[in-house]
């Protein structure tokens, strides 16, 4: 049988910025990410989720 499998890897990093508000801090970081000033890499890997879809395709006797 064939199954659809969803793979999601997560990269994350905490960056401290000085700003007037939480909204301003998020805007500053969003702009830096957009401009390529902040780029996450394999060093920022924090986990992986693997989820198998509920539906199967074909059968063991007849592979599609």
PDB file of N, CA, C, O and CB in Angstrom:
ATOM      1  N   UNK A   1       0.829  -1.182   0.000  1.00  0.00           N
ATOM      2  CA  UNK A   1       0.000   0.000   0.000  1.00  0.00           C
ATOM      3  C   UNK A   1       0.874   1.245   0.000  1.00  0.00           C
ATOM      4  O   UNK A   1       2.038   1.204   0.397  1.00  0.00           O
ATOM      5  CB  UNK A   1      -0.943  -0.002   1.203  1.00  0.00           C
ATOM      6  N   UNK A   2       0.302   2.334  -0.445  1.00  0.00           N
ATOM      7  CA  UNK A   2       1.010   3.608  -0.451  1.00  0.00           C
ATOM      8  C   UNK A   2       0.303   4.561   0.504  1.00  0.00           C
ATOM      9  O   UNK A   2      -0.926   4.577   0.581  1.00  0.00           O
ATOM     10  CB  UNK A   2       1.083   4.208  -1.889  1.00  0.00           C
ATOM     11  N   UNK A   3       1.079   5.348   1.225  1.00  0.00           N
ATOM     12  CA  UNK A   3       0.534   6.305   2.180  1.00  0.00           C
ATOM     13  C   UNK A   3       1.124   7.681   1.928  1.00  0.00           C
ATOM     14  O   UNK A   3       2.288   7.802   1.546  1.00  0.00           O
ATOM     15  CB  UNK A   3       0.813   5.856   3.625  1.00  0.00           C
ATOM     16  N   UNK A   4       0.330   8.710   2.138  1.00  0.00           N
ATOM     17  CA  UNK A   4       0.852  10.072   2.144  1.00  0.00           C
ATOM     18  C   UNK A   4       1.412  10.330   3.535  1.00  0.00           C
ATOM     19  O   UNK A   4       0.735  10.097   4.536  1.00  0.00           O
ATOM     20  CB  UNK A   4      -0.258  11.127   1.762  1.00  0.00           C
ATOM     21  N   UNK A   5       2.641  10.808   3.596  1.00  0.00           N
ATOM     22  CA  UNK A   5       3.283  11.099   4.876  1.00  0.00           C
ATOM     23  C   UNK A   5       3.714  12.559   4.872  1.00  0.00           C
ATOM     24  O   UNK A   5       4.434  12.998   3.976  1.00  0.00           O
ATOM     25  CB  UNK A   5       4.505  10.153   5.131  1.00  0.00           C
ATOM     26  N   UNK A   6       3.273  13.305   5.871  1.00  0.00           N
ATOM     27  CA  UNK A   6       3.574  14.725   6.025  1.00  0.00           C
ATOM     28  C   UNK A   6       4.795  14.856   6.930  1.00  0.00           C
ATOM     29  O   UNK A   6       4.812  14.312   8.034  1.00  0.00           O
ATOM     30  CB  UNK A   6       2.348  15.510   6.609  1.00  0.00           C
ATOM     31  N   UNK A   7       5.823  15.583   6.463  1.00  0.00           N
ATOM     32  CA  UNK A   7       7.041  15.808   7.244  1.00  0.00           C
ATOM     33  C   UNK A   7       7.181  17.302   7.479  1.00  0.00           C
ATOM     34  O   UNK A   7       7.139  18.093   6.538  1.00  0.00           O
ATOM     35  CB  UNK A   7       8.306  15.231   6.519  1.00  0.00           C
ATOM     36  N   UNK A   8       7.348  17.682   8.735  1.00  0.00           N
ATOM     37  CA  UNK A   8       7.512  19.094   9.076  1.00  0.00           C
ATOM     38  C   UNK A   8       8.709  19.232  10.006  1.00  0.00           C
ATOM     39  O   UNK A   8       8.707  18.708  11.119  1.00  0.00           O
ATOM     40  CB  UNK A   8       6.220  19.672   9.738  1.00  0.00           C
ATOM     41  N   UNK A   9       9.730  19.942   9.540  1.00  0.00           N
ATOM     42  CA  UNK A   9      10.893  20.227  10.370  1.00  0.00           C
ATOM     43  C   UNK A   9      10.765  21.647  10.906  1.00  0.00           C
ATOM     44  O   UNK A   9      10.247  22.534  10.227  1.00  0.00           O
ATOM     45  CB  UNK A   9      12.221  20.047   9.569  1.00  0.00           C
ATOM     46  N   UNK A  10      11.237  21.850  12.117  1.00  0.00           N
ATOM     47  CA  UNK A  10      11.117  23.155  12.756  1.00  0.00           C
ATOM     48  C   UNK A  10      12.491  23.731  13.058  1.00  0.00           C
ATOM     49  O   UNK A  10      13.348  23.069  13.644  1.00  0.00           O
ATOM     50  CB  UNK A  10      10.290  23.052  14.040  1.00  0.00           C
ATOM     51  N   UNK A  11      12.681  24.979  12.646  1.00  0.00           N
ATOM     52  CA  UNK A  11      13.866  25.753  12.994  1.00  0.00           C
ATOM     53  C   UNK A  11      13.389  26.904  13.869  1.00  0.00           C
ATOM     54  O   UNK A  11      12.364  27.517  13.572  1.00  0.00           O
ATOM     55  CB  UNK A  11      14.635  26.271  11.710  1.00  0.00           C
ATOM     56  N   UNK A  12      14.115  27.209  14.942  1.00  0.00           N
ATOM     57  CA  UNK A  12      13.710  28.337  15.776  1.00  0.00           C
ATOM     58  C   UNK A  12      14.915  28.956  16.455  1.00  0.00           C
ATOM     59  O   UNK A  12      15.932  28.304  16.693  1.00  0.00           O
ATOM     60  CB  UNK A  12      12.683  27.897  16.822  1.00  0.00           C
ATOM     61  N   UNK A  13      14.767  30.233  16.756  1.00  0.00           N
ATOM     62  CA  UNK A  13      15.844  30.990  17.383  1.00  0.00           C
ATOM     63  C   UNK A  13      15.208  32.129  18.169  1.00  0.00           C
ATOM     64  O   UNK A  13      14.209  32.700  17.731  1.00  0.00           O
ATOM     65  CB  UNK A  13      16.869  31.528  16.319  1.00  0.00           C
ATOM     66  N   UNK A  14      15.771  32.462  19.314  1.00  0.00           N
ATOM     67  CA  UNK A  14      15.327  33.611  20.091  1.00  0.00           C
ATOM     68  C   UNK A  14      16.318  34.743  19.884  1.00  0.00           C
ATOM     69  O   UNK A  14      17.524  34.567  20.054  1.00  0.00           O
ATOM     70  CB  UNK A  14      15.190  33.257  21.601  1.00  0.00           C
ATOM     71  N   UNK A  15      15.798  35.903  19.515  1.00  0.00           N
ATOM     72  CA  UNK A  15      16.629  37.084  19.291  1.00  0.00           C
ATOM     73  C   UNK A  15      16.103  38.199  20.189  1.00  0.00           C
ATOM     74  O   UNK A  15      14.902  38.471  20.202  1.00  0.00           O
ATOM     75  CB  UNK A  15      16.622  37.519  17.775  1.00  0.00           C
ATOM     76  N   UNK A  16      16.982  38.836  20.929  1.00  0.00           N
ATOM     77  CA  UNK A  16      16.599  39.932  21.811  1.00  0.00           C
ATOM     78  C   UNK A  16      16.796  41.256  21.092  1.00  0.00           C
ATOM     79  O   UNK A  16      17.872  41.531  20.561  1.00  0.00           O
ATOM     80  CB  UNK A  16      17.416  39.899  23.122  1.00  0.00           C
ATOM     81  N   UNK A  17      15.748  42.075  21.077  1.00  0.00           N
ATOM     82  CA  UNK A  17      15.819  43.400  20.457  1.00  0.00           C
ATOM     83  C   UNK A  17      15.262  44.428  21.434  1.00  0.00           C
ATOM     84  O   UNK A  17      14.448  44.107  22.300  1.00  0.00           O
ATOM     85  CB  UNK A  17      15.035  43.437  19.105  1.00  0.00           C
ATOM     86  N   UNK A  18      15.706  45.643  21.280  1.00  0.00           N
ATOM     87  CA  UNK A  18      15.157  46.739  22.071  1.00  0.00           C
ATOM     88  C   UNK A  18      14.123  47.450  21.211  1.00  0.00           C
ATOM     89  O   UNK A  18      14.417  47.874  20.093  1.00  0.00           O
ATOM     90  CB  UNK A  18      16.281  47.729  22.552  1.00  0.00           C
ATOM     91  N   UNK A  19      12.901  47.577  21.745  1.00  0.00           N
ATOM     92  CA  UNK A  19      11.810  48.195  20.994  1.00  0.00           C
ATOM     93  C   UNK A  19      10.836  48.849  21.967  1.00  0.00           C
ATOM     94  O   UNK A  19      10.871  48.592  23.171  1.00  0.00           O
ATOM     95  CB  UNK A  19      11.081  47.147  20.105  1.00  0.00           C
ATOM     96  N   UNK A  20       9.974  49.690  21.429  1.00  0.00           N
ATOM     97  CA  UNK A  20       8.971  50.390  22.241  1.00  0.00           C
ATOM     98  C   UNK A  20       7.826  49.469  22.675  1.00  0.00           C
ATOM     99  O   UNK A  20       7.204  49.693  23.713  1.00  0.00           O
ATOM    100  CB  UNK A  20       8.409  51.573  21.462  1.00  0.00           C
ATOM    101  N   UNK A  21       7.552  48.430  21.871  1.00  0.00           N
ATOM    102  CA  UNK A  21       6.438  47.529  22.181  1.00  0.00           C
ATOM    103  C   UNK A  21       6.694  46.153  21.574  1.00  0.00           C
ATOM    104  O   UNK A  21       7.606  45.968  20.768  1.00  0.00           O
ATOM    105  CB  UNK A  21       5.100  48.109  21.657  1.00  0.00           C
ATOM    106  N   UNK A  22       5.873  45.202  21.979  1.00  0.00           N
ATOM    107  CA  UNK A  22       5.933  43.856  21.420  1.00  0.00           C
ATOM    108  C   UNK A  22       5.691  43.901  19.909  1.00  0.00           C
ATOM    109  O   UNK A  22       6.363  43.206  19.147  1.00  0.00           O
ATOM    110  CB  UNK A  22       4.898  42.936  22.108  1.00  0.00           C
ATOM    111  N   UNK A  23       4.738  44.713  19.487  1.00  0.00           N
ATOM    112  CA  UNK A  23       4.423  44.854  18.063  1.00  0.00           C
ATOM    113  C   UNK A  23       5.616  45.402  17.293  1.00  0.00           C
ATOM    114  O   UNK A  23       5.935  44.918  16.207  1.00  0.00           O
ATOM    115  CB  UNK A  23       3.208  45.769  17.869  1.00  0.00           C
ATOM    116  N   UNK A  24       6.276  46.412  17.856  1.00  0.00           N
ATOM    117  CA  UNK A  24       7.463  46.983  17.210  1.00  0.00           C
ATOM    118  C   UNK A  24       8.588  45.959  17.128  1.00  0.00           C
ATOM    119  O   UNK A  24       9.281  45.872  16.114  1.00  0.00           O
ATOM    120  CB  UNK A  24       7.942  48.230  17.970  1.00  0.00           C
ATOM    121  N   UNK A  25       8.771  45.183  18.196  1.00  0.00           N
ATOM    122  CA  UNK A  25       9.821  44.156  18.201  1.00  0.00           C
ATOM    123  C   UNK A  25       9.568  43.130  17.101  1.00  0.00           C
ATOM    124  O   UNK A  25      10.488  42.751  16.376  1.00  0.00           O
ATOM    125  CB  UNK A  25       9.894  43.456  19.579  1.00  0.00           C
ATOM    126  N   UNK A  26       8.327  42.684  16.979  1.00  0.00           N
ATOM    127  CA  UNK A  26       7.984  41.712  15.927  1.00  0.00           C
ATOM    128  C   UNK A  26       8.189  42.307  14.543  1.00  0.00           C
ATOM    129  O   UNK A  26       8.686  41.632  13.642  1.00  0.00           O
ATOM    130  CB  UNK A  26       6.529  41.240  16.080  1.00  0.00           C
ATOM    131  N   UNK A  27       7.810  43.563  14.372  1.00  0.00           N
ATOM    132  CA  UNK A  27       7.992  44.230  13.074  1.00  0.00           C
ATOM    133  C   UNK A  27       9.467  44.345  12.713  1.00  0.00           C
ATOM    134  O   UNK A  27       9.850  44.130  11.563  1.00  0.00           O
ATOM    135  CB  UNK A  27       7.353  45.624  13.094  1.00  0.00           C
ATOM    136  N   UNK A  28      10.292  44.684  13.701  1.00  0.00           N
ATOM    137  CA  UNK A  28      11.736  44.806  13.457  1.00  0.00           C
ATOM    138  C   UNK A  28      12.319  43.471  13.008  1.00  0.00           C
ATOM    139  O   UNK A  28      13.079  43.416  12.042  1.00  0.00           O
ATOM    140  CB  UNK A  28      12.462  45.301  14.725  1.00  0.00           C
ATOM    141  N   UNK A  29      11.966  42.403  13.704  1.00  0.00           N
ATOM    142  CA  UNK A  29      12.494  41.076  13.365  1.00  0.00           C
ATOM    143  C   UNK A  29      11.949  40.625  12.014  1.00  0.00           C
ATOM    144  O   UNK A  29      12.694  40.078  11.200  1.00  0.00           O
ATOM    145  CB  UNK A  29      12.134  40.043  14.463  1.00  0.00           C
ATOM    146  N   UNK A  30      10.669  40.845  11.768  1.00  0.00           N
ATOM    147  CA  UNK A  30      10.071  40.460  10.476  1.00  0.00           C
ATOM    148  C   UNK A  30      10.813  41.132   9.324  1.00  0.00           C
ATOM    149  O   UNK A  30      11.078  40.499   8.302  1.00  0.00           O
ATOM    150  CB  UNK A  30       8.567  40.837  10.433  1.00  0.00           C
ATOM    151  N   UNK A  31      11.146  42.406   9.484  1.00  0.00           N
ATOM    152  CA  UNK A  31      11.871  43.152   8.447  1.00  0.00           C
ATOM    153  C   UNK A  31      13.282  42.590   8.248  1.00  0.00           C
ATOM    154  O   UNK A  31      13.754  42.476   7.117  1.00  0.00           O
ATOM    155  CB  UNK A  31      11.945  44.648   8.817  1.00  0.00           C
ATOM    156  N   UNK A  32      13.950  42.241   9.347  1.00  0.00           N
ATOM    157  CA  UNK A  32      15.302  41.671   9.250  1.00  0.00           C
ATOM    158  C   UNK A  32      15.276  40.310   8.543  1.00  0.00           C
ATOM    159  O   UNK A  32      16.165  40.000   7.751  1.00  0.00           O
ATOM    160  CB  UNK A  32      15.925  41.525  10.657  1.00  0.00           C
ATOM    161  N   UNK A  33      14.260  39.513   8.833  1.00  0.00           N
ATOM    162  CA  UNK A  33      14.118  38.218   8.155  1.00  0.00           C
ATOM    163  C   UNK A  33      13.859  38.445   6.666  1.00  0.00           C
ATOM    164  O   UNK A  33      14.470  37.797   5.816  1.00  0.00           O
ATOM    165  CB  UNK A  33      12.964  37.381   8.789  1.00  0.00           C
ATOM    166  N   UNK A  34      12.957  39.363   6.361  1.00  0.00           N
ATOM    167  CA  UNK A  34      12.619  39.676   4.968  1.00  0.00           C
ATOM    168  C   UNK A  34      13.842  40.145   4.188  1.00  0.00           C
ATOM    169  O   UNK A  34      14.000  39.800   3.018  1.00  0.00           O
ATOM    170  CB  UNK A  34      11.527  40.747   4.915  1.00  0.00           C
ATOM    171  N   UNK A  35      14.703  40.927   4.825  1.00  0.00           N
ATOM    172  CA  UNK A  35      15.901  41.467   4.173  1.00  0.00           C
ATOM    173  C   UNK A  35      17.089  40.502   4.188  1.00  0.00           C
ATOM    174  O   UNK A  35      18.160  40.829   3.678  1.00  0.00           O
ATOM    175  CB  UNK A  35      16.301  42.758   4.840  1.00  0.00           C
ATOM    176  N   UNK A  36      16.902  39.321   4.771  1.00  0.00           N
ATOM    177  CA  UNK A  36      17.981  38.341   4.805  1.00  0.00           C
ATOM    178  C   UNK A  36      19.028  38.613   5.866  1.00  0.00           C
ATOM    179  O   UNK A  36      20.093  37.997   5.852  1.00  0.00           O
ATOM    180  CB  UNK A  36      18.640  38.284   3.483  1.00  0.00           C
ATOM    181  N   UNK A  37      18.745  39.528   6.791  1.00  0.00           N
ATOM    182  CA  UNK A  37      19.686  39.817   7.872  1.00  0.00           C
ATOM    183  C   UNK A  37      19.652  38.726   8.942  1.00  0.00           C
ATOM    184  O   UNK A  37      20.631  38.524   9.661  1.00  0.00           O
ATOM    185  CB  UNK A  37      19.372  41.178   8.501  1.00  0.00           C
ATOM    186  N   UNK A  38      18.534  38.032   9.042  1.00  0.00           N
ATOM    187  CA  UNK A  38      18.394  36.898   9.954  1.00  0.00           C
ATOM    188  C   UNK A  38      18.016  35.693   9.106  1.00  0.00           C
ATOM    189  O   UNK A  38      16.988  35.698   8.429  1.00  0.00           O
ATOM    190  CB  UNK A  38      17.319  37.175  11.081  1.00  0.00           C
ATOM    191  N   UNK A  39      18.846  34.669   9.148  1.00  0.00           N
ATOM    192  CA  UNK A  39      18.597  33.439   8.395  1.00  0.00           C
ATOM    193  C   UNK A  39      18.811  32.268   9.343  1.00  0.00           C
ATOM    194  O   UNK A  39      19.871  32.141   9.956  1.00  0.00           O
ATOM    195  CB  UNK A  39      19.534  33.331   7.131  1.00  0.00           C
ATOM    196  N   UNK A  40      17.814  31.426   9.459  1.00  0.00           N
ATOM    197  CA  UNK A  40      17.948  30.245  10.306  1.00  0.00           C
ATOM    198  C   UNK A  40      18.641  29.139   9.519  1.00  0.00           C
ATOM    199  O   UNK A  40      18.499  29.036   8.301  1.00  0.00           O
ATOM    200  CB  UNK A  40      16.563  29.770  10.822  1.00  0.00           C
ATOM    201  N   UNK A  41      19.391  28.315  10.243  1.00  0.00           N
ATOM    202  CA  UNK A  41      20.162  27.246   9.601  1.00  0.00           C
ATOM    203  C   UNK A  41      19.944  25.930  10.345  1.00  0.00           C
ATOM    204  O   UNK A  41      19.150  25.861  11.283  1.00  0.00           O
ATOM    205  CB  UNK A  41      21.674  27.602   9.561  1.00  0.00           C
ATOM    206  N   UNK A  42      20.644  24.908   9.923  1.00  0.00           N
ATOM    207  CA  UNK A  42      20.545  23.600  10.569  1.00  0.00           C
ATOM    208  C   UNK A  42      20.903  23.678  12.052  1.00  0.00           C
ATOM    209  O   UNK A  42      20.437  22.856  12.842  1.00  0.00           O
ATOM    210  CB  UNK A  42      21.454  22.595   9.865  1.00  0.00           C
ATOM    211  N   UNK A  43      21.715  24.643  12.435  1.00  0.00           N
ATOM    212  CA  UNK A  43      22.062  24.818  13.848  1.00  0.00           C
ATOM    213  C   UNK A  43      20.847  25.222  14.687  1.00  0.00           C
ATOM    214  O   UNK A  43      20.862  25.075  15.909  1.00  0.00           O
ATOM    215  CB  UNK A  43      23.163  25.867  13.992  1.00  0.00           C
ATOM    216  N   UNK A  44      19.802  25.729  14.040  1.00  0.00           N
ATOM    217  CA  UNK A  44      18.595  26.179  14.728  1.00  0.00           C
ATOM    218  C   UNK A  44      17.486  25.120  14.726  1.00  0.00           C
ATOM    219  O   UNK A  44      16.350  25.404  15.106  1.00  0.00           O
ATOM    220  CB  UNK A  44      18.085  27.454  14.083  1.00  0.00           C
ATOM    221  N   UNK A  45      17.820  23.908  14.299  1.00  0.00           N
ATOM    222  CA  UNK A  45      16.862  22.804  14.230  1.00  0.00           C
ATOM    223  C   UNK A  45      16.362  22.468  15.629  1.00  0.00           C
ATOM    224  O   UNK A  45      17.160  22.274  16.546  1.00  0.00           O
ATOM    225  CB  UNK A  45      17.503  21.558  13.568  1.00  0.00           C
ATOM    226  N   UNK A  46      15.034  22.398  15.797  1.00  0.00           N
ATOM    227  CA  UNK A  46      14.469  22.077  17.111  1.00  0.00           C
ATOM    228  C   UNK A  46      13.556  20.860  17.101  1.00  0.00           C
ATOM    229  O   UNK A  46      13.107  20.429  18.164  1.00  0.00           O
ATOM    230  CB  UNK A  46      13.707  23.256  17.633  1.00  0.00           C
ATOM    231  N   UNK A  47      13.268  20.293  15.936  1.00  0.00           N
ATOM    232  CA  UNK A  47      12.439  19.103  15.948  1.00  0.00           C
ATOM    233  C   UNK A  47      11.832  18.763  14.605  1.00  0.00           C
ATOM    234  O   UNK A  47      11.970  19.485  13.618  1.00  0.00           O
ATOM    235  CB  UNK A  47      11.362  19.265  16.938  1.00  0.00           C
ATOM    236  N   UNK A  48      11.147  17.618  14.615  1.00  0.00           N
ATOM    237  CA  UNK A  48      10.532  17.106  13.392  1.00  0.00           C
ATOM    238  C   UNK A  48       9.243  16.380  13.760  1.00  0.00           C
ATOM    239  O   UNK A  48       9.190  15.649  14.749  1.00  0.00           O
ATOM    240  CB  UNK A  48      11.507  16.158  12.623  1.00  0.00           C
ATOM    241  N   UNK A  49       8.206  16.590  12.955  1.00  0.00           N
ATOM    242  CA  UNK A  49       6.948  15.852  13.094  1.00  0.00           C
ATOM    243  C   UNK A  49       6.748  15.040  11.830  1.00  0.00           C
ATOM    244  O   UNK A  49       6.961  15.538  10.724  1.00  0.00           O
ATOM    245  CB  UNK A  49       5.731  16.815  13.348  1.00  0.00           C
ATOM    246  N   UNK A  50       6.342  13.800  11.990  1.00  0.00           N
ATOM    247  CA  UNK A  50       6.016  12.952  10.846  1.00  0.00           C
ATOM    248  C   UNK A  50       4.619  12.400  11.095  1.00  0.00           C
ATOM    249  O   UNK A  50       4.370  11.730  12.097  1.00  0.00           O
ATOM    250  CB  UNK A  50       7.076  11.790  10.645  1.00  0.00           C
ATOM    251  N   UNK A  51       3.710  12.695  10.163  1.00  0.00           N
ATOM    252  CA  UNK A  51       2.320  12.294  10.324  1.00  0.00           C
ATOM    253  C   UNK A  51       1.896  11.506   9.092  1.00  0.00           C
ATOM    254  O   UNK A  51       2.065  11.972   7.966  1.00  0.00           O
ATOM    255  CB  UNK A  51       1.398  13.529  10.543  1.00  0.00           C
ATOM    256  N   UNK A  52       1.346  10.312   9.305  1.00  0.00           N
ATOM    257  CA  UNK A  52       0.842   9.495   8.207  1.00  0.00           C
ATOM    258  C   UNK A  52      -0.625   9.823   7.984  1.00  0.00           C
ATOM    259  O   UNK A  52      -1.410   9.859   8.932  1.00  0.00           O
ATOM    260  CB  UNK A  52       1.034   7.981   8.499  1.00  0.00           C
ATOM    261  N   UNK A  53      -0.991  10.058   6.742  1.00  0.00           N
ATOM    262  CA  UNK A  53      -2.393  10.321   6.402  1.00  0.00           C
ATOM    263  C   UNK A  53      -3.223   9.081   6.697  1.00  0.00           C
ATOM    264  O   UNK A  53      -2.701   7.966   6.702  1.00  0.00           O
ATOM    265  CB  UNK A  53      -2.540  10.736   4.908  1.00  0.00           C
ATOM    266  N   UNK A  54      -4.495   9.271   6.939  1.00  0.00           N
ATOM    267  CA  UNK A  54      -5.375   8.153   7.277  1.00  0.00           C
ATOM    268  C   UNK A  54      -5.695   7.257   6.082  1.00  0.00           C
ATOM    269  O   UNK A  54      -6.026   6.085   6.260  1.00  0.00           O
ATOM    270  CB  UNK A  54      -6.657   8.679   7.863  1.00  0.00           C
ATOM    271  N   UNK A  55      -5.599   7.797   4.867  1.00  0.00           N
ATOM    272  CA  UNK A  55      -5.984   6.997   3.706  1.00  0.00           C
ATOM    273  C   UNK A  55      -4.782   6.263   3.118  1.00  0.00           C
ATOM    274  O   UNK A  55      -3.656   6.760   3.139  1.00  0.00           O
ATOM    275  CB  UNK A  55      -6.630   7.885   2.640  1.00  0.00           C
ATOM    276  N   UNK A  56      -5.045   5.090   2.603  1.00  0.00           N
ATOM    277  CA  UNK A  56      -4.023   4.287   1.942  1.00  0.00           C
ATOM    278  C   UNK A  56      -4.421   4.121   0.485  1.00  0.00           C
ATOM    279  O   UNK A  56      -5.604   4.165   0.147  1.00  0.00           O
ATOM    280  CB  UNK A  56      -3.844   2.899   2.639  1.00  0.00           C
ATOM    281  N   UNK A  57      -3.433   3.932  -0.369  1.00  0.00           N
ATOM    282  CA  UNK A  57      -3.668   3.751  -1.799  1.00  0.00           C
ATOM    283  C   UNK A  57      -3.275   2.339  -2.190  1.00  0.00           C
ATOM    284  O   UNK A  57      -2.225   1.846  -1.779  1.00  0.00           O
ATOM    285  CB  UNK A  57      -2.878   4.793  -2.635  1.00  0.00           C
ATOM    286  N   UNK A  58      -4.113   1.690  -2.979  1.00  0.00           N
ATOM    287  CA  UNK A  58      -3.772   0.368  -3.489  1.00  0.00           C
ATOM    288  C   UNK A  58      -3.828  -0.682  -2.400  1.00  0.00           C
ATOM    289  O   UNK A  58      -4.464  -0.495  -1.363  1.00  0.00           O
ATOM    290  CB  UNK A  58      -2.397   0.384  -4.117  1.00  0.00           C
ATOM    291  N   UNK A  59      -3.156  -1.780  -2.652  1.00  0.00           N
ATOM    292  CA  UNK A  59      -3.070  -2.859  -1.668  1.00  0.00           C
ATOM    293  C   UNK A  59      -1.712  -3.507  -1.798  1.00  0.00           C
ATOM    294  O   UNK A  59      -0.964  -3.222  -2.733  1.00  0.00           O
ATOM    295  CB  UNK A  59      -4.208  -3.906  -1.860  1.00  0.00           C
ATOM    296  N   UNK A  60      -1.398  -4.368  -0.869  1.00  0.00           N
ATOM    297  CA  UNK A  60      -0.097  -5.042  -0.927  1.00  0.00           C
ATOM    298  C   UNK A  60       0.008  -5.932  -2.163  1.00  0.00           C
ATOM    299  O   UNK A  60       1.099  -6.124  -2.699  1.00  0.00           O
ATOM    300  CB  UNK A  60       0.131  -5.877   0.343  1.00  0.00           C
ATOM    301  N   UNK A  61      -1.127  -6.477  -2.617  1.00  0.00           N
ATOM    302  CA  UNK A  61      -1.119  -7.332  -3.802  1.00  0.00           C
ATOM    303  C   UNK A  61      -1.077  -6.526  -5.099  1.00  0.00           C
ATOM    304  O   UNK A  61      -0.589  -7.011  -6.120  1.00  0.00           O
ATOM    305  CB  UNK A  61      -2.340  -8.230  -3.799  1.00  0.00           C
ATOM    306  N   UNK A  62      -1.589  -5.292  -5.055  1.00  0.00           N
ATOM    307  CA  UNK A  62      -1.704  -4.479  -6.261  1.00  0.00           C
ATOM    308  C   UNK A  62      -1.197  -3.075  -5.969  1.00  0.00           C
ATOM    309  O   UNK A  62      -1.986  -2.204  -5.600  1.00  0.00           O
ATOM    310  CB  UNK A  62      -3.169  -4.440  -6.770  1.00  0.00           C
ATOM    311  N   UNK A  63       0.102  -2.834  -6.124  1.00  0.00           N
ATOM    312  CA  UNK A  63       0.695  -1.521  -5.861  1.00  0.00           C
ATOM    313  C   UNK A  63       0.286  -0.553  -6.956  1.00  0.00           C
ATOM    314  O   UNK A  63       0.414  -0.874  -8.137  1.00  0.00           O
ATOM    315  CB  UNK A  63       2.240  -1.614  -5.766  1.00  0.00           C
ATOM    316  N   UNK A  64      -0.208   0.637  -6.585  1.00  0.00           N
ATOM    317  CA  UNK A  64      -0.576   1.675  -7.557  1.00  0.00           C
ATOM    318  C   UNK A  64       0.566   2.633  -7.754  1.00  0.00           C
ATOM    319  O   UNK A  64       0.452   3.578  -8.534  1.00  0.00           O
ATOM    320  CB  UNK A  64      -1.826   2.436  -7.107  1.00  0.00           C
TER     321      UNK A  64
END
